[in-house]
């Protein structure tokens, strides 16, 4: 790890990345892509200096309460967080100033901070977004080797349900010829149904590959699934969108299950829900996202 001095911690859209890089080891990670211009090794985690203080100053200056987002680029619960507690200090500031929170992770380390998440959700709105990819536990350990398994993430979703904290599942990615099966989809959907998730973000049965993450992904395919890299190269070449041959059938099953169990799956509606700030003592308040395309 290394530290970096930064001047601000919030983006104009209220996004917050406390770390850059990750050691979860997920073989498909898009954040490895060259387009993000990371100037250090991906596993050499960049830590933002005084992030909690910068966040405090930023929240004090805001005239309107809104939702704060973290986790879309780098998991806020990377292993370093257990020691540094940077995420915990920052969500403490969010709770202190009565802002809402959308926090995305695939780590059960988030359970450490469930006390703060519950406080936020009682006053405003806290949405926990959990990534699920693979129902089979052994396969999960291959694809995401240094983070908790899918079953443990399901246990996080159940804990949030018990406390009334809304959850959204990122159901992605599906790797063609590896986990793009009906059995996998139904297993993950069963978890979502039991956990009473508000919604599921699903961008189709497949994944995306760009320069940077494609090379790492192919190297891991060679290591874990001999011969699979060649099959990908024959089927997809250098395509950005890598869609499962079974996409249409599996997406039909996905939609039917969501409709049957009252799970929101419309991506625009899910984005609206996450952007909407709610003051539970006064009602709903517009956020800056309502004025953006």
N, C-alpha and C positions, 0 to 999 in steps of 0.2 A: 504494500500500500504506500501511497504518498499523499501529502496534503497539497492543496492548491488554494491560493488567495483569490477570491472572487469578490466582485463589487455588488452583486445582487443574487438573490436566490430564487425569486419568482419570475417566471416568464410573463409576457403581456397577457397570456391566456390563463394565468394563475397555475401554471405547471411548476413543479418543484422536483429537481433531481439532486439528491444529496450526495450520491455516489455516481461515478462513471466507471463502468467495467463490472465484472461479476465473476464469481467462482462457483456458481451452481453447476457449470459444465454442461448445460443443455446443448445437445449436438446440433440443434436447428436454429440457434439464437440469431435473430435478425440484427441485434444491436452490435454484432461483430462487423456489420457491413461498412465498407470504406466510405460510403456517403456521409457517415456521421463524423468523419474526420477526427477520430480518436488518435491522439498523438503519443500514446503509450500502449504497452501490452495490455490486452483485454483483462488478463488476470491480475494485473498490477492496479489495484483499485484506487481511483482518485477520490479523495475525501475533501469536501468543501469546508474550508476553515470558517469557524464561527457562523455556521449556517443558521443556528437557532437565533443568534443575535440579529443577523440580517433579516430573518423572517419576522422577528419581533418588530423591528423598525418598519418593515414593509406593511405589516398588518395595522400598525398604529396609524399609518398615513392614509389608509384606505377609507374613503367616505362611505362606501356601501359594502355590506357584508356579502360574501359569495362563497362558492365552493372552491376548495383548494385541491389540486390533483397531484398525486405522486405515484410513481411505479410504472409508468408506461414505457420508459426507456431503460431504467435500471431498477432492479428489485430493491425496495427500501429495507428489506430484511435479508440482505446478503450476510454471510457469516460474520463479517466484521462488526455488524450492528450489535451483536450480542455483547461485545466489549465496549464499543464506542457510545452506544445509545443515542446516536445523533437523530435517528428517526423519532425515538421516544421524546427527546427534548423538543423537537419541532412540532409534533402533534400536541404536545402540552401547550405550546404557544397558540396553536389553532383553537384548542379548547378554551384557553384563557381569554381570547378575544372574540369568542362566539362565532367563529367561522365554521363552515361545513367542510367535510372531507370525503374525498374518494381516494382510496388507497388500494393499489393493485399489487399482489404478491403471489408467489407459489410456495411460501415458507410458513410453517407453523410457528415460527418465532413471533409472529404477530399476536399469538395468544398471550405473550408477556404483557402486551399493552392493551388488553381488552378492557381494562378498567378505564382508560382514557377514552377509548372508542365509545364505550357505553355512555360516558359523560357527554361527549360531543353529540351523540345521537339523541339524548334526552332533551337537549336544548335546541339543536338544529337538525342536521342530517348527516349521518356517517354511512357511507356505502363501502363495503369490503368487496373487492373484486378479486376472485381467486381463479387462477389458471388451472384447467384440467385438460390433460391430453391423452392419458393412457390408463385404462381400467386395470389391465394386467400389472400386478405389482413388480414382477421380475423385469418385464419390459420397461416399466417406468424407471427402474433403477439403471437401465442401460441408456435410456434417452435423456434422463435428467439425474445424473449420478450423484451430485453433491447437495441435493436438497431433499426434503421429506417426500415420501411417496404419496400417490393419489389418495390412498385410504386415509392418511393423516390429514390431508387437506380437506377431505370430506368431514373429518371430525372437527376441523376448524369451522366449516360451514354450519354444522349442527350446533356448535357452541354459540355462534352468532345468532342463529335462529332462536335459541333459548333466551337470549338477551334482547331480542327484538331489533337487532341490527340488520338492516337489509343487505342482501348479497346479490352480486351479479357474477356469473361464471363466464370466463373467456374460454370457450371450447375450441382450442386450437393449440398447435397445428395438428393436422392429420397427415402423416407421412405415407404417401402412396406405397403400396405393397408391404407396409410394415404395421401400421395401426389404423388403416382406413377400412375397418371391418364393421359389419353390423353388430357383432358381439361387443366390440369396443364402444361403439356409439351407444348402444342400449345400456351397457354397464355404467357409463358416465351419466347418461340421462337419468338412470335410476337414482344415482347419488343426488343429482340436482332436484329431483322430485321429492325425495325423502327430506332433503335439507330445506325445502320450501323457498328456493331462490326466487328473487323478484324477476330476474331475467337472465338470458343467455346470449352472449355475443358470439355469433358464428359467421365467419366470412367464407364459408364453403368448406368442402372436404378436400383439403390440400394444404400447401404452404407456399411461401415466397422465398426465392433465392436471389441474392444480389452478390456482386463482387465483394469478397471478404467473408461473408458467411457461407457462400457456396463452397469455397475451398475447404473450410473447416468441416462443414457437413460431409463432404465427399470423403475426406480423410477419416472421419469417424465411421462412415459406412464401410469403408475398407477394413477397418479394425473390428467392427462389431457384426457386420453382415456381409461376409465375403461374396463378391459378385454383384452386390446391389448397386454399387456406384456405376458400373457399366450399364446396368439396366436403366438407371436414371438418365444416363447420357444418351442412350439410344432413344429413349422415350421423349425426353424433354429438351435435350441439348442445353442451350444457355438461357432457356426461358425464365422469365421473372416469376410468372404464375405457374405453379406446379400442381395441377389439379388431378385428383384421383379419377381413374376411369369409372369408378362407382359413385361419382359425386351426385348425380341426379337422383338415384335410388335412395341413397343415404340421406340426402337433404329432405326428401319427401317424408321419410321416417321421422327425422328431426322435427319438422314443422308439425306433423300430426301429433307427436308427443307433447310439444309445447302447447298446442291448441287444446288438447285433451286435459292438460293439467293446469291451465291458466298461467303459463309462464310467458312473459313478454320476450319476443325474439326479434321484433322490428328494430333495426339498428338505429334509425333516426329517433325513434321513441326512447330507446335506452340512453342515447346521448342527451336528449332533452331532460330526461329524468336525472341524470348525473349532474347536469349543469344547473338545475333548478335549486336555488338556495331556499331552505325552509326554516323560518323562525317559528318554533312550536309554541311560542308565547304570543306571537302576533299574527301568524299566518304565513303565506308564501310571498316571497319577495323576488323580483326579477333579478337576474344576474347579468353581467356584461356579455355573456355568451348569447343572450337572447337578441342581441343587436348585431351578432356576427353571422356571416354566411356559413 
